Amino acid sequence: MERSKNLDEVCYPFIHESGPLCDFEVITDELCGNIGAAISEMPSEFPDLRDDLEALQPMVFHLNGSLRGRLAITEADISWAGERLAAYRREADGRAKGFVLPRGELPVPFLNLARSGAKKAIRQMVRIEEAGGEIPRVLPRFCNLLCNLFFAMILVINQRRGIDEIPFESKSYGPRTRNG
């Protein structure tokens, strides 16, 4: 597909690339948008969650450019995210013992979308690496932390609101699987 010469008809300079890199950038752009939506819907009684999401959102745009441009995610970012994850896990200790259905009032749906977006970014890095691209190890580590951090935030929000998670018991996995 040919790029238009009219820049009003070009949403992103690399949108017509055929390789997996642009897909990674689109996925992380969506992730950043879902974090923004979660921030917009975060109730004022959760300033700690809002502050953490406001710190994470620019990090995700740094993640976005870390493959085509300069690596902009650092060990300090990993440490900070890990500390925030540990704090939320302590607060929500014992909440979800297994899989739960992704539910909750706003901003929880946006955090679930962000959690899924972090997974998509990891999967896209796998594709980039399979295509011969080099993936600095800090990037999938960061995305995995993001996924777990968003889930811990969801548990904390639901706990603070007095909402219980709904356990999910898979018919596909567990004691009686096709291979088991």
FENSULZI-V31908 format. One record per residue. RES is the residue in three letters. PSI is psi in radians with two decimals (none if undefined). Layout:
{{RES | PSI} {RES | PSI}}
//
This chain:
{{MET | 2.41} {GLU | 2.41} {ARG | 2.40} {SER | 2.57} {LYS | -0.29} {ASN | 1.92} {LEU | -0.35} {ASP | -0.30} {GLU | 0.29} {VAL | 1.99} {CYS | -0.39} {TYR | 2.30} {PRO | -0.46} {PHE | 0.19} {ILE | -0.41} {HIS | 0.09} {GLU | 2.60} {SER | -0.24} {GLY | 3.05} {PRO | -0.16} {LEU | -0.80} {CYS | -0.63} {ASP | -0.68} {PHE | -0.76} {GLU | -0.64} {VAL | -0.73} {ILE | -0.79} {THR | -0.48} {ASP | -0.76} {GLU | -0.72} {LEU | -0.79} {CYS | -0.70} {GLY | -0.69} {ASN | -0.59} {ILE | -0.74} {GLY | -0.71} {ALA | -0.71} {ALA | -0.70} {ILE | -0.78} {SER | -0.52} {GLU | 0.05} {MET | 2.14} {PRO | 2.63} {SER | -0.35} {GLU | 0.00} {PHE | 1.01} {PRO | -0.52} {ASP | -0.73} {LEU | -0.75} {ARG | -0.82} {ASP | -0.73} {ASP | -0.72} {LEU | -0.65} {GLU | -0.52} {ALA | -0.62} {LEU | -0.62} {GLN | -0.86} {PRO | -0.52} {MET | -0.63} {VAL | -0.62} {PHE | -0.55} {HIS | -0.70} {LEU | -0.78} {ASN | -0.78} {GLY | 0.03} {SER | -0.17} {LEU | -0.77} {ARG | -0.60} {GLY | -2.48} {ARG | 2.53} {LEU | 2.11} {ALA | 0.11} {ILE | 2.30} {THR | 2.97} {GLU | -0.54} {ALA | -0.67} {ASP | -0.73} {ILE | -0.81} {SER | -0.81} {TRP | -0.86} {ALA | -0.69} {GLY | -0.67} {GLU | -0.73} {ARG | -0.69} {LEU | -0.82} {ALA | -0.72} {ALA | -0.79} {TYR | -0.62} {ARG | -0.68} {ARG | -0.77} {GLU | -0.66} {ALA | 0.35} {ASP | 2.20} {GLY | 0.04} {ARG | -1.04} {ALA | 1.96} {LYS | -0.19} {GLY | -2.60} {PHE | 2.48} {VAL | 2.71} {LEU | 2.41} {PRO | 1.59} {ARG | 2.84} {GLY | 2.84} {GLU | 2.80} {LEU | 2.38} {PRO | 0.19} {VAL | -0.78} {PRO | -0.64} {PHE | -0.60} {LEU | -0.60} {ASN | -0.69} {LEU | -0.67} {ALA | -0.71} {ARG | -0.80} {SER | -0.66} {GLY | -0.64} {ALA | -0.68} {LYS | -0.74} {LYS | -0.69} {ALA | -0.70} {ILE | -0.82} {ARG | -0.64} {GLN | -0.60} {MET | -0.61} {VAL | -0.78} {ARG | -0.70} {ILE | -0.76} {GLU | -0.72} {GLU | -0.55} {ALA | 0.06} {GLY | 0.00} {GLY | 2.68} {GLU | 2.27} {ILE | 1.95} {PRO | 2.32} {ARG | -0.46} {VAL | -0.48} {LEU | -0.89} {PRO | -0.54} {ARG | -0.79} {PHE | -0.78} {CYS | -0.68} {ASN | -0.74} {LEU | -0.75} {LEU | -0.82} {CYS | -0.84} {ASN | -0.62} {LEU | -0.77} {PHE | -0.70} {PHE | -0.76} {ALA | -0.66} {MET | -0.72} {ILE | -0.81} {LEU | -0.72} {VAL | -0.78} {ILE | -0.86} {ASN | -0.70} {GLN | -0.83} {ARG | -0.48} {ARG | -0.09} {GLY | 0.44} {ILE | 2.22} {ASP | 2.49} {GLU | 2.63} {ILE | 1.98} {PRO | 2.58} {PHE | 2.15} {GLU | 1.99} {SER | 2.40} {LYS | -0.23} {SER | -0.58} {TYR | 2.87} {GLY | -2.68} {PRO | -0.57} {ARG | 1.48} {THR | 2.97} {ARG | -0.65} {ASN | -0.02} {GLY | none}}
//
